[in-house]
Amino acid sequence: MPVSRRRRCARVAATAAAAVLTALAVAPTAPARAAARSPEGLFLTVSGSGGAWIRGVLLECPDTRHVHPHGTAACDALTWARGDLNALRGDPHACTKEYDPVTVTASGEWRGGPVEWHKTFATLCTMDAATGPVFRF
């Protein structure tokens, strides 16, 4: 008994969808591939409240590929803080009082040691004042 055209199309669509989902589940993401090939780098992210937006960049020191827009300054800040993101000098300046939280993360390796760090700030301004050039991207 022949299979109807509608069933064949549905079967092909289901097979294609399954193949895409399997590929996505198995294939590493671009940040994971970038972090895997960079033993001496940090993958940095900044995300808005409720995950409304997210930005990320790979920071390698020295910043020879110029991926981070302030790579040299960010590397200098991390070197001064000895890789401790809680010890960053930042760039203190006045910020308004509205609350629009942002979360920053850093994961990877710094000077041979693993780094897994995250922190939430009240606004982008307070984040910038606390972390300086590291998360300016």
Secondary structure, DSSP 8 states (H G I E B T S, - for coil): ----HHHHHHHHHHHHHHHHHHHHHHS--HHHHHHHH-TTEEEEEEEEGGGS-EEEEEEESS-SS--STTHHHHHHHHHHTTT-GGG--------------EEEEEEEEETTEEEEEEEEESSHHHHHHHHGGGG--
